[in-house]
Amino acid sequence: MILAVLSLAAMTSTLPEYKSELLARTNGGSTYNLPAYAMVNSTSPSINDAGEVAFTAVSGGMDQNGDHSEQAAIWLKTRKDMDGRIVYYAPKEKMVSDPKMLDRGDVLFSQFDEVTSDGIFSFNSPKQVTENIFPAKNMAAVNYPQATDDASYVFRSTDSENNRSFFEYRSDKLSEIVNEDGGYSYLFGPSVNEASQWVFKARVGEKFNYAEDAPDQIVLLTPHFTAFGEKSYQKTILAQDSDSDALSPYKSFDNSPAITNAGLVVFTAMLKDRVRMIVAVKDGIHYEVAREGQNEISQIEMFSPQINDNGFVVFRAKNSKGLRGIYLANPFAPAPEVKRLLGEGDSILTDQGMSAILRKDNFPGFGGNVDINNNNEIVVSTVVATENQKWIFGTAIYKLHPL
């Protein structure tokens, strides 16, 4: 009877099984597809629909004078590469943001130091060159660079007076989409799709009032065009917390919702009973993705969940034993599912042979956000160790392929 039930469950499951592919690993002088002494710390790898992957790294080693020659860098593996490689080194003393891997093969990122921003950069794969496509002027910070099409780039900026705005940069024209003069006290990081829809968390109220008891909303902006081609945006409030609406089930929201090209949205909320839940929105209807206390999930981690056009949601959480893991869910299935794909202590193959995800108190076995594309491929940053957990092999980036 048990075997029959398990077999039936496997036949009706909408979530695939996965195999892992090691993309890169670094641990001092011992590396795989990275220069010796390169470092990867808490990076959030990005994957496009072609399965191409980019992430941030820091080069290592010494220069000819014996000084440390560390430089922020962008690593990329395209469809044409057998192995990935670093394609861009930032100037010394400069940093780069986590990259955005575009479907056309370009890699978007911002470059900055502790004082100023150099703007948005793009590594163009066909040309094999990096271009400063938007040199920031009078902006203290440029964050969350994304693209809506081949000629339009969007981002959040912060000026010298700590005002945040969302901008679109197209054909050398800079257009402000929304700012904090419109009733928002704080604009959190946005997510934008190819249809130029924006979704973001916003704190509502008097400017510079950042108090946690200020009302928060999850806001969707949808573009509309006049007969003369002029663009405006319709605002829809997808969710608001109990500070905005006493009848809302949500006490608060995490900072970074996400939107797909099909218009599906995902965000993380805390309920009034202080249980955290991931929520997906389709056609204005809210669907529960995962909840603490269910499916052996003890804690949903404060990293951004991601959703694809198939409605699959990937996120980080701890199980009932407190071990971190990567989870996949399908909230829109007739029988919604949640599956733990990979967790701390699990065996995994590296270039050093069979190894394991690090399992150590007060030291995470995963770093940064996890990402998923529309082919249900997933990328994740891990810390790997020997199977007995006595020796660490360093940080490794994996692509998970559905079977």
One Martini backbone bead per residue (centre of mass of N, CA, C, O) as a GRO file, in nm:
protein
  403
    1MET     BB    1   0.058   0.062  -0.021
    2ILE     BB    2   0.294   0.260   0.001
    3LEU     BB    3   0.403   0.225  -0.287
    4ALA     BB    4   0.148   0.320  -0.431
    5VAL     BB    5   0.138   0.605  -0.318
    6LEU     BB    6   0.418   0.698  -0.413
    7SER     BB    7   0.369   0.650  -0.713
    8LEU     BB    8   0.130   0.842  -0.743
    9ALA     BB    9   0.277   1.097  -0.651
   10ALA     BB   10   0.489   1.094  -0.879
   11MET     BB   11   0.282   1.111  -1.119
   12THR     BB   12   0.142   1.396  -1.000
   13SER     BB   13   0.381   1.558  -1.007
   14THR     BB   14   0.508   1.899  -1.091
   15LEU     BB   15   0.788   1.841  -0.970
   16PRO     BB   16   1.106   1.807  -1.033
   17GLU     BB   17   1.390   1.662  -1.069
   18TYR     BB   18   1.750   1.684  -0.987
   19LYS     BB   19   2.062   1.798  -1.116
   20SER     BB   20   2.405   1.872  -1.072
   21GLU     BB   21   2.625   2.158  -1.160
   22LEU     BB   22   2.945   2.255  -1.166
   23LEU     BB   23   3.085   2.580  -1.224
   24ALA     BB   24   3.229   2.677  -0.944
   25ARG     BB   25   3.540   2.713  -0.741
   26THR     BB   26   3.672   2.833  -0.413
   27ASN     BB   27   4.008   2.787  -0.228
   28GLY     BB   28   4.231   2.966  -0.283
   29GLY     BB   29   4.448   2.777  -0.478
   30SER     BB   30   4.178   2.609  -0.499
   31THR     BB   31   4.022   2.573  -0.817
   32TYR     BB   32   3.717   2.617  -1.035
   33ASN     BB   33   3.683   2.829  -1.292
   34LEU     BB   34   3.907   2.998  -1.133
   35PRO     BB   35   4.122   3.186  -1.003
   36ALA     BB   36   4.358   3.200  -0.801
   37TYR     BB   37   4.237   3.339  -0.502
   38ALA     BB   38   3.961   3.361  -0.540
   39MET     BB   39   3.642   3.512  -0.448
   40VAL     BB   40   3.320   3.401  -0.290
   41ASN     BB   41   3.061   3.615  -0.141
   42SER     BB   42   2.736   3.618  -0.123
   43THR     BB   43   2.628   3.550  -0.393
   44SER     BB   44   2.391   3.625  -0.676
   45PRO     BB   45   2.302   3.438  -0.908
   46SER     BB   46   2.238   3.448  -1.269
   47ILE     BB   47   1.968   3.342  -1.498
   48ASN     BB   48   1.877   3.245  -1.811
   49ASP     BB   49   1.697   3.078  -2.066
   50ALA     BB   50   1.988   2.958  -2.175
   51GLY     BB   51   2.169   2.900  -1.902
   52GLU     BB   52   2.311   3.152  -1.830
   53VAL     BB   53   2.583   3.267  -1.608
   54ALA     BB   54   2.616   3.503  -1.330
   55PHE     BB   55   2.879   3.649  -1.111
   56THR     BB   56   3.046   3.746  -0.833
   57ALA     BB   57   3.392   3.845  -0.772
   58VAL     BB   58   3.733   3.807  -0.638
   59SER     BB   59   4.034   3.862  -0.692
   60GLY     BB   60   4.370   3.743  -0.661
   61GLY     BB   61   4.670   3.795  -0.525
   62MET     BB   62   4.968   3.941  -0.664
   63ASP     BB   63   5.165   4.177  -0.753
   64GLN     BB   64   5.483   4.285  -0.855
   65ASN     BB   65   5.505   4.427  -0.549
   66GLY     BB   66   5.334   4.237  -0.336
   67ASP     BB   67   5.048   4.326  -0.362
   68HIS     BB   68   4.733   4.336  -0.340
   69SER     BB   69   4.497   4.245  -0.632
   70GLU     BB   70   4.214   4.308  -0.567
   71GLN     BB   71   3.910   4.251  -0.769
   72ALA     BB   72   3.629   4.314  -0.896
   73ALA     BB   73   3.400   4.072  -1.058
   74ILE     BB   74   3.284   3.901  -1.363
   75TRP     BB   75   3.112   3.603  -1.415
   76LEU     BB   76   3.087   3.377  -1.714
   77LYS     BB   77   2.838   3.152  -1.874
   78THR     BB   78   2.783   3.032  -2.183
   79ARG     BB   79   2.680   2.837  -2.444
   80LYS     BB   80   2.990   2.845  -2.571
   81ASP     BB   81   3.098   2.746  -2.297
   82MET     BB   82   3.265   2.511  -2.123
   83ASP     BB   83   3.376   2.740  -1.947
   84GLY     BB   84   3.404   2.973  -1.729
   85ARG     BB   85   3.464   3.337  -1.679
   86ILE     BB   86   3.627   3.625  -1.648
   87VAL     BB   87   3.510   3.946  -1.806
   88TYR     BB   88   3.547   4.147  -1.546
   89TYR     BB   89   3.744   4.422  -1.416
   90ALA     BB   90   3.764   4.631  -1.175
   91PRO     BB   91   3.877   4.881  -1.042
   92LYS     BB   92   4.037   4.976  -0.797
   93GLU     BB   93   3.809   5.038  -0.530
   94LYS     BB   94   3.588   4.886  -0.675
   95MET     BB   95   3.246   4.794  -0.716
   96VAL     BB   96   2.996   4.533  -0.766
   97SER     BB   97   2.712   4.413  -0.851
   98ASP     BB   98   2.485   4.210  -0.892
   99PRO     BB   99   2.391   4.046  -1.162
  100LYS     BB  100   2.215   4.059  -1.484
  101MET     BB  101   2.083   3.805  -1.685
  102LEU     BB  102   2.025   3.821  -2.010
  103ASP     BB  103   1.872   3.675  -2.282
  104ARG     BB  104   2.090   3.806  -2.493
  105GLY     BB  105   2.374   3.775  -2.296
  106ASP     BB  106   2.389   4.003  -2.119
  107VAL     BB  107   2.552   4.198  -1.852
  108LEU     BB  108   2.431   4.353  -1.565
  109PHE     BB  109   2.577   4.639  -1.382
  110SER     BB  110   2.718   4.804  -1.109
  111GLN     BB  111   2.941   5.081  -1.022
  112PHE     BB  112   3.142   5.148  -0.718
  113ASP     BB  113   3.185   5.329  -0.424
  114GLU     BB  114   3.161   5.489  -0.115
  115VAL     BB  115   3.052   5.763  -0.283
  116THR     BB  116   3.018   5.666  -0.590
  117SER     BB  117   2.877   5.636  -0.917
  118ASP     BB  118   2.923   5.489  -1.253
  119GLY     BB  119   2.679   5.306  -1.305
  120ILE     BB  120   2.597   5.131  -1.595
  121PHE     BB  121   2.680   4.801  -1.703
  122SER     BB  122   2.784   4.606  -2.006
  123PHE     BB  123   2.823   4.283  -2.119
  124ASN     BB  124   2.905   4.201  -2.451
  125SER     BB  125   2.917   3.902  -2.595
  126PRO     BB  126   2.964   3.940  -2.903
  127LYS     BB  127   3.197   4.173  -2.847
  128GLN     BB  128   3.360   4.146  -2.579
  129VAL     BB  129   3.241   4.401  -2.408
  130THR     BB  130   3.251   4.683  -2.189
  131GLU     BB  131   2.985   4.910  -2.104
  132ASN     BB  132   2.891   5.246  -2.026
  133ILE     BB  133   2.553   5.306  -2.061
  134PHE     BB  134   2.529   5.471  -1.763
  135PRO     BB  135   2.644   5.762  -1.658
  136ALA     BB  136   2.656   5.887  -1.362
  137LYS     BB  137   2.473   6.187  -1.250
  138ASN     BB  138   2.400   6.305  -0.950
  139MET     BB  139   2.456   6.006  -0.820
  140ALA     BB  140   2.522   5.809  -0.545
  141ALA     BB  141   2.322   5.575  -0.660
  142VAL     BB  142   2.303   5.256  -0.849
  143ASN     BB  143   2.035   5.020  -0.866
  144TYR     BB  144   1.888   4.752  -1.002
  145PRO     BB  145   1.967   4.659  -1.285
  146GLN     BB  146   1.764   4.662  -1.586
  147ALA     BB  147   1.567   4.516  -1.862
  148THR     BB  148   1.305   4.540  -2.117
  149ASP     BB  149   1.503   4.578  -2.364
  150ASP     BB  150   1.748   4.661  -2.600
  151ALA     BB  151   1.698   5.000  -2.507
  152SER     BB  152   1.604   4.947  -2.198
  153TYR     BB  153   1.665   5.092  -1.873
  154VAL     BB  154   1.658   5.014  -1.520
  155PHE     BB  155   1.639   5.191  -1.192
  156ARG     BB  156   1.777   5.284  -0.881
  157SER     BB  157   1.812   5.594  -0.711
  158THR     BB  158   2.052   5.807  -0.528
  159ASP     BB  159   2.100   6.098  -0.388
  160SER     BB  160   2.271   6.332  -0.192
  161GLU     BB  161   1.976   6.352  -0.016
  162ASN     BB  162   1.836   6.059  -0.007
  163ASN     BB  163   1.680   6.021  -0.274
  164ARG     BB  164   1.442   5.809  -0.429
  165SER     BB  165   1.435   5.655  -0.764
  166PHE     BB  166   1.279   5.572  -1.071
  167PHE     BB  167   1.429   5.466  -1.386
  168GLU     BB  168   1.445   5.537  -1.739
  169TYR     BB  169   1.674   5.431  -2.008
  170ARG     BB  170   1.630   5.576  -2.344
  171SER     BB  171   1.796   5.693  -2.592
  172ASP     BB  172   1.932   5.909  -2.387
  173LYS     BB  173   1.670   5.899  -2.203
  174LEU     BB  174   1.554   6.028  -1.891
  175SER     BB  175   1.302   5.870  -1.681
  176GLU     BB  176   1.078   5.929  -1.433
  177ILE     BB  177   0.857   5.717  -1.257
  178VAL     BB  178   0.936   5.740  -0.939
  179ASN     BB  179   0.901   5.898  -0.615
  180GLU     BB  180   0.917   6.044  -0.276
  181ASP     BB  181   0.690   6.278  -0.349
  182GLY     BB  182   0.430   6.055  -0.377
  183GLY     BB  183   0.398   5.935  -0.058
  184TYR     BB  184   0.689   5.828  -0.015
  185SER     BB  185   0.952   5.732   0.218
  186TYR     BB  186   1.021   5.445   0.065
  187LEU     BB  187   1.217   5.274  -0.186
  188PHE     BB  188   1.248   4.973  -0.289
  189GLY     BB  189   1.340   4.718  -0.464
  190PRO     BB  190   1.293   4.638  -0.792
  191SER     BB  191   1.084   4.475  -1.043
  192VAL     BB  192   1.124   4.399  -1.400
  193ASN     BB  193   0.978   4.358  -1.709
  194GLU     BB  194   0.931   4.341  -2.057
  195ALA     BB  195   0.650   4.520  -2.007
  196SER     BB  196   0.719   4.746  -1.786
  197GLN     BB  197   0.673   4.618  -1.514
  198TRP     BB  198   0.633   4.712  -1.175
  199VAL     BB  199   0.769   4.592  -0.858
  200PHE     BB  200   0.717   4.704  -0.510
  201LYS     BB  201   0.822   4.832  -0.212
  202ALA     BB  202   0.640   5.068   0.004
  203ARG     BB  203   0.667   5.350   0.202
  204VAL     BB  204   0.424   5.530   0.370
  205GLY     BB  205   0.458   5.888   0.380
  206GLU     BB  206   0.662   6.078   0.520
  207LYS     BB  207   0.947   6.199   0.455
  208PHE     BB  208   1.187   6.005   0.628
  209ASN     BB  209   0.981   5.788   0.739
  210TYR     BB  210   1.117   5.472   0.868
  211ALA     BB  211   0.918   5.346   1.036
  212GLU     BB  212   0.779   5.034   1.097
  213ASP     BB  213   0.474   5.161   1.147
  214ALA     BB  214   0.462   5.220   0.869
  215PRO     BB  215   0.317   5.191   0.582
  216ASP     BB  216   0.287   4.909   0.355
  217GLN     BB  217   0.350   4.817   0.004
  218ILE     BB  218   0.247   4.642  -0.290
  219VAL     BB  219   0.349   4.753  -0.614
  220LEU     BB  220   0.194   4.811  -0.936
  221LEU     BB  221   0.319   4.891  -1.264
  222THR     BB  222   0.139   4.987  -1.567
  223PRO     BB  223   0.159   5.047  -1.890
  224HIS     BB  224   0.049   5.329  -2.096
  225PHE     BB  225  -0.078   5.435  -2.422
  226THR     BB  226  -0.111   5.664  -2.644
  227ALA     BB  227  -0.170   5.764  -2.968
  228PHE     BB  228   0.128   5.922  -2.934
  229GLY     BB  229   0.316   5.729  -2.733
  230GLU     BB  230   0.254   5.796  -2.451
  231LYS     BB  231   0.365   5.729  -2.117
  232SER     BB  232   0.200   5.557  -1.852
  233TYR     BB  233   0.091   5.471  -1.510
  234GLN     BB  234  -0.065   5.209  -1.341
  235LYS     BB  235  -0.180   5.171  -1.013
  236THR     BB  236  -0.137   4.876  -0.800
  237ILE     BB  237  -0.245   4.729  -0.503
  238LEU     BB  238  -0.163   4.412  -0.396
  239ALA     BB  239  -0.058   4.500  -0.098
  240GLN     BB  240  -0.122   4.545   0.260
  241ASP     BB  241  -0.080   4.632   0.568
  242SER     BB  242  -0.209   4.685   0.891
  243ASP     BB  243  -0.126   4.992   0.881
  244SER     BB  244  -0.326   5.036   0.631
  245ASP     BB  245  -0.507   4.763   0.703
  246ALA     BB  246  -0.680   4.604   0.950
  247LEU     BB  247  -0.777   4.354   0.747
  248SER     BB  248  -0.508   4.260   0.704
  249PRO     BB  249  -0.300   3.967   0.718
  250TYR     BB  250  -0.055   4.168   0.709
  251LYS     BB  251   0.218   4.300   0.891
  252SER     BB  252   0.454   4.243   0.671
  253PHE     BB  253   0.740   4.300   0.447
  254ASP     BB  254   0.960   4.228   0.241
  255ASN     BB  255   1.173   4.401   0.014
  256SER     BB  256   1.171   4.178  -0.257
  257PRO     BB  257   0.996   4.153  -0.510
  258ALA     BB  258   0.861   3.964  -0.798
  259ILE     BB  259   0.858   3.950  -1.168
  260THR     BB  260   0.722   3.837  -1.458
  261ASN     BB  261   0.646   3.833  -1.794
  262ALA     BB  262   0.345   3.718  -1.706
  263GLY     BB  263   0.281   3.877  -1.415
  264LEU     BB  264   0.403   3.734  -1.185
  265VAL     BB  265   0.400   3.740  -0.823
  266VAL     BB  266   0.639   3.771  -0.544
  267PHE     BB  267   0.625   3.745  -0.176
  268THR     BB  268   0.705   3.836   0.162
  269ALA     BB  269   0.529   3.764   0.472
  270MET     BB  270   0.386   3.873   0.775
  271LEU     BB  271   0.180   3.772   1.000
  272LYS     BB  272  -0.001   3.839   1.285
  273ASP     BB  273   0.138   3.563   1.416
  274ARG     BB  274   0.448   3.574   1.299
  275VAL     BB  275   0.418   3.427   1.035
  276ARG     BB  276   0.578   3.322   0.754
  277MET     BB  277   0.503   3.405   0.400
  278ILE     BB  278   0.458   3.300   0.072
  279VAL     BB  279   0.343   3.496  -0.213
  280ALA     BB  280   0.127   3.464  -0.492
  281VAL     BB  281   0.036   3.648  -0.797
  282LYS     BB  282  -0.274   3.603  -0.992
  283ASP     BB  283  -0.495   3.805  -1.113
  284GLY     BB  284  -0.510   3.925  -0.798
  285ILE     BB  285  -0.451   3.651  -0.668
  286HIS     BB  286  -0.379   3.482  -0.370
  287TYR     BB  287  -0.105   3.253  -0.305
  288GLU     BB  288   0.015   2.994  -0.132
  289VAL     BB  289   0.343   2.870  -0.105
  290ALA     BB  290   0.457   2.919   0.200
  291ARG     BB  291   0.487   2.805   0.554
  292GLU     BB  292   0.542   2.824   0.863
  293GLY     BB  293   0.490   2.488   0.990
  294GLN     BB  294   0.514   2.372   0.699
  295ASN     BB  295   0.677   2.130   0.535
  296GLU     BB  296   0.912   2.145   0.753
  297ILE     BB  297   0.908   2.458   0.810
  298SER     BB  298   1.063   2.692   1.033
  299GLN     BB  299   1.218   2.902   0.822
  300ILE     BB  300   1.206   3.191   0.639
  301GLU     BB  301   1.421   3.351   0.464
  302MET     BB  302   1.576   3.682   0.394
  303PHE     BB  303   1.521   3.604   0.083
  304SER     BB  304   1.448   3.627  -0.239
  305PRO     BB  305   1.206   3.522  -0.414
  306GLN     BB  306   1.140   3.322  -0.710
  307ILE     BB  307   0.975   3.349  -1.037
  308ASN     BB  308   0.812   3.197  -1.305
  309ASP     BB  309   0.605   3.145  -1.581
  310ASN     BB  310   0.518   2.855  -1.446
  311GLY     BB  311   0.497   2.916  -1.117
  312PHE     BB  312   0.772   2.877  -1.000
  313VAL     BB  313   0.918   2.862  -0.669
  314VAL     BB  314   1.213   2.996  -0.519
  315PHE     BB  315   1.374   2.922  -0.194
  316ARG     BB  316   1.469   2.997   0.141
  317ALA     BB  317   1.509   2.751   0.415
  318LYS     BB  318   1.421   2.592   0.715
  319ASN     BB  319   1.397   2.319   0.885
  320SER     BB  320   1.312   2.136   1.170
  321LYS     BB  321   1.647   2.131   1.224
  322GLY     BB  322   1.774   2.414   1.105
  323LEU     BB  323   1.826   2.354   0.801
  324ARG     BB  324   1.927   2.467   0.519
  325GLY     BB  325   1.747   2.544   0.201
  326ILE     BB  326   1.618   2.449  -0.118
  327TYR     BB  327   1.308   2.553  -0.263
  328LEU     BB  328   1.012   2.419  -0.431
  329ALA     BB  329   0.714   2.562  -0.590
  330ASN     BB  330   0.344   2.504  -0.672
  331PRO     BB  331   0.064   2.706  -0.622
  332PHE     BB  332  -0.115   2.641  -0.907
  333ALA     BB  333  -0.183   2.372  -0.850
  334PRO     BB  334  -0.427   2.160  -0.764
  335ALA     BB  335  -0.173   2.044  -0.585
  336PRO     BB  336   0.014   2.194  -0.395
  337GLU     BB  337   0.378   2.232  -0.376
  338VAL     BB  338   0.669   2.126  -0.170
  339LYS     BB  339   1.034   2.122  -0.221
  340ARG     BB  340   1.337   1.984  -0.122
  341LEU     BB  341   1.644   1.995  -0.296
  342LEU     BB  342   1.866   2.139  -0.094
  343GLY     BB  343   2.098   2.078   0.185
  344GLU     BB  344   2.241   2.070   0.467
  345GLY     BB  345   2.454   1.777   0.435
  346ASP     BB  346   2.438   1.718   0.149
  347SER     BB  347   2.523   1.551  -0.115
  348ILE     BB  348   2.794   1.647  -0.352
  349LEU     BB  349   2.948   1.719  -0.649
  350THR     BB  350   3.290   1.773  -0.712
  351ASP     BB  351   3.622   1.815  -0.812
  352GLN     BB  352   3.686   1.638  -0.528
  353GLY     BB  353   3.427   1.488  -0.528
  354MET     BB  354   3.250   1.369  -0.290
  355SER     BB  355   3.038   1.581  -0.107
  356ALA     BB  356   2.914   1.869   0.092
  357ILE     BB  357   2.710   2.057   0.251
  358LEU     BB  358   2.744   2.269   0.481
  359ARG     BB  359   2.739   2.178   0.845
  360LYS     BB  360   2.711   2.463   1.060
  361ASP     BB  361   2.712   2.642   1.321
  362ASN     BB  362   2.682   2.976   1.239
  363PHE     BB  363   2.720   2.861   0.923
  364PRO     BB  364   2.639   2.893   0.612
  365GLY     BB  365   2.570   2.683   0.315
  366PHE     BB  366   2.456   2.955   0.199
  367GLY     BB  367   2.448   3.224  -0.061
  368GLY     BB  368   2.226   3.430  -0.119
  369ASN     BB  369   2.045   3.420  -0.393
  370VAL     BB  370   1.811   3.256  -0.582
  371ASP     BB  371   1.759   3.118  -0.920
  372ILE     BB  372   1.520   3.121  -1.208
  373ASN     BB  373   1.397   2.988  -1.499
  374ASN     BB  374   1.178   2.887  -1.769
  375ASN     BB  375   1.333   2.585  -1.742
  376ASN     BB  376   1.384   2.530  -1.425
  377GLU     BB  377   1.650   2.651  -1.369
  378ILE     BB  378   1.910   2.659  -1.112
  379VAL     BB  379   2.085   2.892  -0.895
  380VAL     BB  380   2.365   2.847  -0.653
  381SER     BB  381   2.522   2.923  -0.345
  382THR     BB  382   2.790   2.744  -0.180
  383VAL     BB  383   2.918   2.537   0.082
  384VAL     BB  384   3.188   2.306   0.082
  385ALA     BB  385   3.254   1.966   0.198
  386THR     BB  386   3.317   1.712   0.350
  387GLU     BB  387   3.121   1.453   0.447
  388ASN     BB  388   3.241   1.487   0.756
  389GLN     BB  389   3.298   1.812   0.796
  390LYS     BB  390   3.625   1.877   0.835
  391TRP     BB  391   3.644   2.005   0.536
  392ILE     BB  392   3.683   2.285   0.333
  393PHE     BB  393   3.627   2.371  -0.027
  394GLY     BB  394   3.431   2.612  -0.036
  395THR     BB  395   3.294   2.794  -0.288
  396ALA     BB  396   2.992   2.716  -0.482
  397ILE     BB  397   2.852   2.690  -0.810
  398TYR     BB  398   2.518   2.594  -0.909
  399LYS     BB  399   2.340   2.393  -1.138
  400LEU     BB  400   1.997   2.302  -1.172
  401HIS     BB  401   1.860   2.022  -1.337
  402PRO     BB  402   1.596   1.907  -1.488
  403LEU     BB  403   1.455   1.571  -1.554
   0.00000   0.00000   0.00000
